[in-house]
Every structure is written in C-alpha cells, then in structure tokens.
Amino acid sequence: MRFADELVGPAVVSALVAAVRPAAPQPHALLAAADALPPLTLRRRGRLVRDALLTDLPGSYASFAATMRTARERSPSFRGWLIWPVTSAVAVKAIEDGTTAAFDDALALLAEFTPLLTSEFALRALLRHDLERALAVARTWTTHDSEDIRHLAAEGTRPLLPWADRVPGLRAEPRRTRPILDALHRDPSEYVRRSVAAHLRDVSRLDPDLAVATATVWSVQPTEDVARLVAHGLHGLVRRGHPGAAGLLGG
C-alpha cells in the first residue's frame, strides 16, 4: 500500500538531517536518499535511509551512539518513523564493532528509543547475532516500569514477527522465549498482554504442544485477562482440532 510506504518519506529524512547535522554538517547521503525514496517499498526505504545515515556518520559505535542520544535530547522531532532506520543503524554498528560492550549498549539504546517508535525490528539483528545474550537482556526488560519496553521484550522476540527478519534460533527452539512470556502473561498493560497472545500464537504454529503446555500452566490461576489471552493465542490450534487446546478452552 502506498500509504504505508510513505511513512518513511522526505519529511522523515529532513527531520533526521536536522537532528544529526551538528555531527554531520554535510549529510550528502541522507539528502540523496530523500530523492530516491518515492518508488521504494517501506522496508526498502528504511534500509536506504539507514545506509545513508551510516555513510554520513562513519566512525566507531561509541561515537554513533553518542550522536543518536544527543539528537534525542536536543531535537523534539527525533521520534516517529525516523527511529526505524536509526535503531537499525545502531544494531549494524554494534555488530560491526564486535565487542560485548557495544552489543549491550545497543540493546540499552533500543530500549531507550522504543517509546519513540518500537525497536522490535532492529532487535532482530541483535538476536540473530547473539541469541543467548540478547534474550538474557530481553528477560530483564520484563520488569521495567515502561510498558513500551516490556512490550519490546514480548514482541521483538516473537519467532514469527510479521515484517521482520527471521531469527533461526527462535524458530528452531521457541521454548527459549518461555521465560519472557511467563513473566508478562499477567502484565497490567493490555498492550503488553496482546503481544504475549500474539507471541503464544506464533509458538502454537511451531510447537503446538509447547503452546498448550504453557497456556495450561497460566490457566491454573485463571483471570478474565489470562483467559482472553489464552483464547487468542490458541485460537488457531482449536480451529485445527488440537485436542489439548480444545480441552483447555472448553471446545
């Protein structure tokens, strides 16, 4: 759809140029990217702007991250769809750096920025690079005060997240995100619980028995919210006639 494609348009690039101009006084790649956007899809636009940003801001991960944090502090327009290529660039820079310090700081930066626009897509690159380390950090997000960051833990680690790059380790072993779901299935935020339900639905497609076993444990102490979450997450299994799911939901 053209409307979706235009979410990353010339106005987004202009706002990004203004935000980083102190560090990139001649952002030639970003200015060129603005002219090249119209025929591209949303994902290709995001990659184009990300690559242009990386071109205009060469140097270490540390300097790049510092520039992005400064841009957030100084520019009121540093939010919305320009965050998508920014967080993607953060992940690229951290992986190129190759140190655990950069990797961990990139995860922290994604959490900082996710209230401005979800960092779930950028998180995928870090999950692909070091699944165990990234999941360990994501588990700490489940107790964060911000519902956006708790949502990032559930949504960004979905094994079948739409629009996102696949993470082979999550597809092969969906049980690896079980601690995140266990921590969040009774979250006070409906926004977070909806993400948990969608995550459970992903698990049900990859490992139906695991999804039913997980939902069964949650249902030992039922609440209306948990019942609704489980019904949403297992709906596909019930339709496909999975006996465990049907029995749990009274079908």
Number of C-alpha atoms within 10 A of each C-alpha: 7 11 8 10 18 18 17 27 21 18 14 20 24 14 17 25 21 16 22 23 15 12 17 17 11 13 19 14 17 24 18 14 20 20 12 15 21 16 12 15 16 20 15 14 23 25 16 21 30 23 20 22 26 20 15 20 18 12 11 13 26 16 13 20 21 11 19 21 15 15 20 19 11 12 14 10 14 23 19 15 19 24 27 25 27 27 28 24 25 28 26 20 22 25 19 13 15 12 11 13 12 21 25 15 17 26 24 14 18 25 25 16 23 21 18 17 16 23 27 25 22 25 27 23 21 24 22 16 15 14 18 13 15 20 19 13 14 26 20 14 23 24 16 14 9 16 19 22 27 28 28 26 30 30 24 24 26 27 28 22 18 9 8 17 15 17 20 13 15 20 18 12 13 23 17 17 22 18 14 23 24 16 17 22 24 17 21 11 15 15 13 23 23 21 24 29 23 21 25 32 26 22 28 21 16 19 17 20 17 16 26 25 14 18 24 17 11 19 15 8 9 12 12 7 16 19 17 14 25 26 20 16 26 29 17 17 21 19 11 11 12 15 14 19 28 18 11 18 17 8 11
